Amino acid sequence: MNVYTRQDLSVMQAWPLERKIRVTQAKILEWYHHYGGKVAVSFSGGKDSTVLLDLARRAFPDLPAVFVDTGLEYPEIRDFVKTVPNVTWLRPEMPFSKVLETYGYPVVSKEVARRVHYARQGSSWALRHLNGLNSDGTPSKFNTRYMKWRVLLDAPFLISDRCCSVMKERPLHKYARANGLHMILGTMASESVRRQSAYLKNGCNAYDKREPTSQPLAFWTEQDVLAYDDLPIVPFSWRWKISRDKWTQFEILKILLHREDVGSVINACDAGREGELIFRTVYCMAGCTKPMQRLWISSMEDDAIRSGFQNLRPGSDYDGLHQSALCRAKADWLVGINATRLFSVLYHRTLNVGRVLSPTLALLVQREAEIGAFRAEPFYTVQLDCGGVSAVSEKFKDKAAAMQLADACAGQTAAVKCVEQKDRTEKPPALYDLTTLQRDANRILGYTAQQTLDYLQALYEKKLCTYPRTDARYLTDDMQSSVASYVAVAAELCETPQPEAIHAEQVCNSKKVSDHHALLPTASATKSAFLDLPLGEREVLRLVVKQLLCTVSDAHRYSETTVTLLCGGQEFTAKGKTVLQTGWKQYSGGETVEPPLPEPTEGSALPVDAVSVKEGKTAPPKHYTEAICCERGIRNRP
C-alpha cells in the first residue's frame, strides 16, 4: 500500500535526482507496459511541471509528452518547454474572448475565481492581490498578474472556475483520439479530470501544486471510459486516499502511533469486520509496525470493558476478519464501477448500479408490477352452523354453485365424517438480532428500520443494551451461567414474574455467533433508568427484554381439533384449538383465546341450524414495507 503524506513528500523533495528519476520511471513503466506503450505523459502549464517534465525526459526520452498551456501562466515556462525534445505543445481550444462569447461569463482559474469572489465580499487580502500589492501595501511583482482581473469586480455576471475543464480537457481528449492513446499519465489539477478517472476513485492522487504526491494520475479519455471493450476496470494495485477533512485527525493518530513511549497498540474499534478494517487501514497508512492487540467487547458497561482489557487477544487472530472486510470493500467498488459503466454504455445514459441498490430496486419494481397486473377475482364459501360447530366449504368461483349448495343444506343434518386431534408445540423464538428487531418494531410500533437502529445505538451508549449491529440470535456457550441474571433484569423492567424454569441452553450456541451475540439488556438497565428513557428508546428496550423472557421460557403447547362434516354431497371443515400450556406466549401478548370446539363422535349427525354464503376476493401481493424488507433481507447489510 503506497500512501504519501505531506511529511513524506517533504522528504522526497530532498531526495537525490537519481532517486527521483527511479521513482518516476517505476510509476510510468507500470502503465507503459500494461498498455503496450500507447500512453503519453502530460503536464499542466505550471512551474512545478517543468521539473517533472525534465525528470520524465531524462528517464523516458522517447516517450511522448504533452504540455498544456492555458495561456495564463509564466512566459519563462514556455521558453523552457520549447527546448525539450519530443513534446507536443497544446494551446487552449478557446481564447478568452471565445469563452466569454460561448458561456456568457468569464471562465478563469480557481485561483483567480477565489480572489474575485472574496474581493466582491470586501476581503482586504483579495483586494490587495487584485491591485498588485503585498500585505504591507507595497507593489508586488508576484501579484501583478491578478491586476487584469480587477474589471470583474463590478461585472454583472458570475465567475466560474472551469478554466481547466474548458481549456485543458478538450485538447487532451482530442490529442488522445488522434494518436490512438489508451491513457494519459499526467499532473493535471483539474477537478473534473479527477472525477472522470476511475483509477483515481480508488485512491490514486494527482501530482499538482496544491496537494502533490509522487504517484501519476491515471486519466481515461471520455471515449475510453464509455467504451465496452475497456471493461472490466480492475486496478493493478489498491491504494487509499485520506480525505481532506480527515487529515488533521489522521496526523494526530500517526503522531501517537510513532511516539517512543508507546510500545504496543490496542485496537478498540467496533468488534466487527468493519471496525477491524478501519483500524488496519489507519495502522498501515501510518506506517506503524508496533505489536497490536485486540479489545473485543459487546457492551459499554464498565465491567465488560475491564473484562475486555484483561482478556486482550493478539491482533493476528483477526487477520481473516480484516481480509473479509477488505474483500467486501473491493467487491463493492468493482461491482459498482464496472456495472455502472457497462449499463451506461449499453443504454447511452448514466445508470448507477450497485451491489445493494440495484437488486433492491429490482425487487421493488417487480413487486409493483405484480400488484399493477393483479386483478381481484371473487370467490364464495358456504358456512354451516351446527350446534356450536361452524364449518366452511371449499371455495367456489361461481356464486350460483354456492347458492345451490346452501339451498341443499338448509334444514338438513350434517354427518360427522372425521374427527382429528393433534397436540402441537411451538418452540420459543430466538433472541433478537438487529434485523428481526427492526421487523418487529415496524410491525408493532410503526418505527422505521433507521429509527430502531438509532434508538438501539442510544441505548448502547447509555450502557443499557448490548452492541446493536449484530446478526446473531444466540449467546455464546460461556454466557450460559449469566443468563439467569439477564432474565432477572428483564422481569424487573416488565414488572412480571420470571419463568418457572429458565432454559438457558435454548439461547446459547457459540457456533451460531460470529462477531457479536444477540441483543440483551445490561445489568445497568434498572427500573429507574428504564422509566427515565424517552418513549422510543423505552419501547424498543421493552421489546428486547420481552423477547429474552420468551426465549428462556417453556414451549407453547396446544391441542388442535379438525372436524370434517358431510352435507349436501360436499365436505365442510371446522377447526378449533385448546391451549394445554401457555409457555412463552404469556410474555409475547396478542394471543387470541378461541372457544373450545365441541368434539362430536365420528358417524354422529348434527342438525344444521343456519346456512350462509360468504363472499370474498383474492388479495394482491403486499407492498414492501419496512417489516417485509427486514424479513427478506432487503437492506444494506455490512
Beta strands, then each sheet from edge to edge (+ up, - down):
strand 1: 39-43
strand 2: 65-68
strand 3: 87-90
strand 4: 183-186
strand 5: 217-219
strand 6: 265-267
strand 7: 292-294
strand 8: 313-314
strand 9: 378-386
strand 10: 389-392
strand 11: 413-426
strand 12: 556-567
strand 13: 570-581
strand 14: 605-607
strand 15: 610-617
sheet 1: 3+ 2+ 1+ 4+ 5-
sheet 2: 6+ 7+ 8-
sheet 3: 10+ 9- 15+
sheet 4: 13+ 12- 11+ 14-
end
